[in-house]
Amino acid sequence: MLASQQPAVHILNNTRVTSGELNYKCTKTSLPCIKPPPTHKVRSTLILSILLPLTVSTTTFFSQVLAGTFDTEFDITWGDGRGKVLNNGELLTLSLDRASGSGFQSKKEYLFGKIDMQLKLVPGNSAGTVTAYYLKSKGDTWDEIDFEFLGNLTGDPYVMHTNVYTQGKGDREQQFNLWFDPTADFHTYSVLWNPHHIVFLVDGIPIRVFKNDEAHGVAYPKSQTMKIYSSLWEADDWATQGGRVKTDWSNAPFSASYRSFSDVDCCSRTSIWNWVTCNANSNSWMWTTLNSNQMGQMKWVQDEYMIYNYCTDYKRFPQGLPTECNLV
Ligand SMILES: *[C@@H]1O[C@H](CO)[C@@H](O)[C@H](O)[C@H]1NC(C)=O
């Protein structure tokens, strides 16, 4: 069953949101604007209070996720036929040639959630190509959570570039090599975004955390809904080895593939007044922080595979590193 055919679940205390921004009053059951509660005790109370009214939607929502997701959940927004939905909506491909790249975006807007997508990147000589996969809100003071995959010559490693924008301000790049060939198979790239932190995960392994440091004056995304976007485009002026290696168009068209999208654990809406999903069975995602095992995994990735970290780029920030870099 499609999300649009389900009765809308109003997670906002049965109050419709009528404005574009989520600036309604926070109440105990208005999930998207719950602030990180101070203690675990408070947390469990809040979870219980939101769990009960939502249980109804869960079963139908699961069956929708397993169906052809790309038909129902995304729009191909540009590329004049270069983006394609295949296999009854189970697979999406983007392509790039000399004339154009292509891209898609989600129909839904999200405000917190865990979003999984499997990507298989452009194989072979992908130098100069960029596959961007990100969440972004609208306006001049937008929030954004970015994965960008910078192609390379055959056999040379991709660079996975990450960034976080809050209130229109980015400059928070961290770059990684991967511990596998991202062009040989599909791998899962996830964003966990809750009131505590944003976690970037690759195949379930956390690679980066952007904490909610509002208490220290760092803006945190918590009130603007974001859509999911992805595009395959050409950026050979900077992407590969700093722009020295150019795109070889004799390899075109370049193609990247997407499958197994999941937004089961999310708060999302299909229009500005209509919230449709907030999974009741596993809403621990809303409060979860990393356990020590995950912290260990992240340390492994950052020790072994991180190739750039804005938080250690003292030359770039002669006035001092950004505030969040000095907080643990
Ligand atoms: C491409 O390969 C070179 C050589 O291994 C490496 O220095 C570079 O970081 C790789 N990635 C990009 C996007 O240039």
PDBQT file of the ligand as one rigid body, heavy atoms in Angstrom, charges set to zero:
ROOT
HETATM    1  C1  LIG A 401      42.530   9.504  -6.600  1.00  0.00    +0.000 C 
HETATM    2  O1  LIG A 401      43.722   8.763  -6.516  1.00  0.00    +0.000 OA
HETATM    3  C2  LIG A 401      44.827   9.501  -6.032  1.00  0.00    +0.000 C 
HETATM    4  C3  LIG A 401      46.056   8.609  -6.160  1.00  0.00    +0.000 C 
HETATM    5  O2  LIG A 401      45.874   7.450  -5.393  1.00  0.00    +0.000 OA
HETATM    6  C4  LIG A 401      44.558  10.002  -4.643  1.00  0.00    +0.000 C 
HETATM    7  O3  LIG A 401      45.617  10.815  -4.213  1.00  0.00    +0.000 OA
HETATM    8  C5  LIG A 401      43.249  10.791  -4.616  1.00  0.00    +0.000 C 
HETATM    9  O4  LIG A 401      42.913  11.161  -3.298  1.00  0.00    +0.000 OA
HETATM   10  C6  LIG A 401      42.136   9.958  -5.213  1.00  0.00    +0.000 C 
HETATM   11  N1  LIG A 401      40.836  10.578  -5.205  1.00  0.00    +0.000 N 
HETATM   12  C7  LIG A 401      40.521  11.739  -5.767  1.00  0.00    +0.000 C 
HETATM   13  C8  LIG A 401      39.092  12.121  -5.711  1.00  0.00    +0.000 C 
HETATM   14  O5  LIG A 401      41.314  12.465  -6.315  1.00  0.00    +0.000 OA
ENDROOT
TORSDOF 0
